[in-house]
């Protein structure tokens, strides 16, 4: 038997989200993620050159506080 997770959720074991993954988690379009990021609505992405990635831990904390109101 494998010790790998049996879930079909592609975001279940991620430590970071890209814009597409974050959009899926929030239930919005990728365009919404881009706009919200530019407006400062979302947590700041990680400082990676040429890429936007969000820490799963930071996104989870944001959703637990005020983010759920924005994403609803």
N, C-alpha and C positions, 0 to 999 in steps of 0.2 A: 504494500500500500504506500502511496505517496503521502508526504506530509504537507503537500501544497494545499492552499485553500480551495474549497470546492465551489465557491461562489462564482456566479457568472457576471458579477458587477465589476467592470474594469477599473473602477476607482477605489475598490475595497482595500487594496494593499499599497496604494500610492502614498508617497510622502510629499509630493508636489503636484499641482495641477497646471496644465497649460490652459489657454483661453477656451479651447473646445471642451476640455474636461470640467473646467469650472462652470461653463455654461450648462453642461449636463447636470451638474450637482445643483445648480440654482434653478434649473428648469426654465432658462431663458435662452435667447439666441446668442451666438458669439458676438454679434454686433452690439448687443446690450452690454456684454462684458467689456468690450472695447470702450464704449461710451462711458460706462460707469467707472472704469479704470481712469480714463482721462479726466473725469469730473471729480475724482477722489472719493467716490462713494464706496468703492471696494478697498480692502486692505492693500497696502503697497505691495507690488510684486517684489520678488527677490532680485537682488542686483546682479543679473546675469547678462553679459554683453549680447545685445541683439536678440534677446528672447524675453518673453514675459512668462514667469512661473510664479505661482502662489504657494506658499507653505500650507499643507493640509492642516497642520495644527493651528496656524493663524486663522485660516478660513473657518475652521470648526469653532474657534473661540469667537470670531466675529458673528457667525450665525447664531451662536448661543446668546450673544448679547443683543445687538441691534440689527444685525444683518438680516435676520429672518423677516423683519418688518419691511425692509427694502425689497427683498426677493419675493415677497408674497404677492 
